[in-house]
Amino acid sequence: MTAIDFNLDTSGTPKKELIFPGFVSRRPAGVFIDMRALTLATGGFELFVDRLFSAEMRFSGLDYGAFLKLLYDPEWLAVMQGKCAEAKIADQITDFSAERKALYHEVRLLDHDKYAEYFFEPVSFSETYQEAVYGKPDENGAAPIIEYVSKTKQIPAKLDFDEFVADMWLNGVKFGIDANVVREAIAKSTPSRITFARYQEPTAGSDAEILEVCPDLHRDNSPKILLSGKADLKVYKNRFPQIGKGKRLLKKIARVLGKPGHLVTGEIIEPKLPTDIDFYALASTGTAVNQEKDGEFIVSTRDGFLTIDTKSNLISVTEKIETEGGISMKTTGDLMLDVDEFVEHGEVQEGRRVEGKHMTFLSDVFGTVISNHGNIFISGNLSGGRAESMGGNVTLGNNVSRSIVLAHDGVVTVHYCEHSLIVGKEVHIEHAVNCEIIADEVTVELSEGCLVAAEKVKVVSSGERRGKETLVTVLIPDLSEYDLKIATMKKKIAEDQEGSDKRKREIEALKSDPEFAKYLSLHERIRSGAIKLTPEHAVNWRKMIEKHARASNQFAKLSSEMNTLDLGLKELEKEVARISSEREAMGEGICCVIDKVIGQTTGQTMKTNEGVGVFSGKSSHEIRTILHKVDSHKARIFSEDDGAINWKYTKSKSA
């Protein structure tokens, strides 16, 4: 704490004495400030300066730069406190007499205390002296002094920079004096109005930042390079990075506060507060914020796919990919996904292609989505696009228009469709208008002007649309192929049976010769070992063999041919039985049921053993051509514009 004591000298004039605070010391070498004991937050140095100047005292040989830093620069003070114990502020502290103070006049503060202006001009002291008044000279010629008259004269003086600082302080200017400008003006001593002090603008800080520390964090949106070396401009190289558990993803760079500025009055101009980042608010599923020695990080807590929500800025690592930016050339390009589950909240734009497994689209789809052994769900509209699943189901929760929907081995479920091709193993539609619907089994609540081809058809209500009838084609097996096979094999059986019987008769004719019959009997007994030949008998047996050689060879040939024919007959009979059984199983459950016909509805059968495969790879136009074509494979079964239909397939008997 600074205080001023007043003592009386012998003349009775007050004599000022300063009691210095602990951080100020005055020595022959100058006035020093103990840096370690000074804290700008307490305002001790400013209070000391204010009381010093108010007590008509000032610094002499002032280091104005250090003076300002001690008053207004805490960062500089902190640095200096680590470098040195004390700093010299001035040569000495001396009086600022009223006589000298009278040399200075008021200052003008401009633009809300941003600038200070002073009129510099020559200055002087007024000095009073006694001038003698003489009377008439005496006889000796000497004029006596009869009185003294007080008079004033001006003695030129010079302003002093240290005094100027003290006087300006008392006039409210405590910051920003340009020492060079003031000293130059004092030295010139010519009248001039000068802006001698200026405010200091605050120094802007820096906002908190997020630093990417994972090299895999960036999506690589460069074109994918094909095996041929060419770039596929429609596909990005790495749209969805895969991240391992414990991987550092982001680092927070803390915000840096700006330095305050000052008006010339010393008042603080606060800098704009930099924006901070709530790091914890960014970490979502599969991530966490870790405070580590080298900073604050968001790290992955699981293996999975990285997702950054561009709207909420949430970062997550999930087992599935879920995005909201939509599929377009600008955002993703075409996608080839190797993740089990993909969820897209945005639109799939026209011309874009997405391939994956289980895929969910929560907005409209205008492009192509293809699933490999997974399911497709579209809650928005499918318009002018394509949804195809190889081994899974396709569910369309809204409207389908001018599109192709394929689920080769799965179920297609549609709310409403028009002018579209729908193909699946099973198809379930609430309302269909002018569509081609192909499946093993079709169920439609309301059909208007559609082409339906299936083995089993169930329609609640069927009619025409703008003059186009509903044509139901029931796919039935083409039994002609089976009948032809059976007839051919039966003919072959008859022919082979006749050949076998003929050879049997020829064998019986040979055996009717008693000697040859005896030879055959002996041959069988000798072969089986029932008869043991003596050397004498062996000679006779050889003679018998030679005698019946020709008949024996013919007998062996006929027996072999007959056995071959008999074996073939058994195989043919088995095959006929198998094909007949297969024929009987064909067409089981084939039917067409229409609860209510409300407009022209025609039904026909179409023979094919390929089922819906007969339409594989065909366009809507080609399918319409096939179904409308009148040929031998088709037969009309009904044509109604009212009532109900309940038709079941019955097979004709095979020949």
ABEGO torsion letter per residue (X at the ends): XBBBBBBBBAAGBBBBBBBBBAABBBBAAEBBBBAAABBAAAGAAAAAAAAAAAAGBBBBGBBAAAAAAAAABAAAAAAAAAABABBBABABBBBBBAAAAAABBBBBBBGGGABBBBBBBBBBBBBBBBBBBBBBBBAAGBBBBABBBBBBBBBBBBBBAAAAAAAAAAAGBABGBBAAAAAAAAAAGBBBBBBABBBBBBBBBBBBBBBBABAAABBBABBBBBAAGBBBAABBABABBBBBBGBBABBBBBBBBBBBBBBAAGBBBBBBBBBBBBAAAABBBGBBBBBBAAEBBBBBABBEBBBBBAAAGBBBBBABBBBAAEBBAAAAEBBBBABABBBBABBBBBGBBBBBBBBBBABBBABBBBBBGBBBBBABBBBGBBBBBBGBBBBBABBBBGBBBBBAABBBBBABBBGBBBBBABBBBABBBGBBBBBABBBBABBBGBBBBBABBBBABBBBBGGBBBBBBBBBBBAAAAAAAAAAAAAAAAAAAAAAAAAAAAAAAAAABAAAAAAAAAAAAAAAGABBBBAAAAAAAAAAAAAAAAAAAAAAAAAAAAAAAAAAAAAAAAAAAAAAAAAAABGBGBBBBBABBABBBBBBBBBBAAEAAAABGBBAAAAAAAAABBBAABBBABBBABEBBBBBBBBBBBX
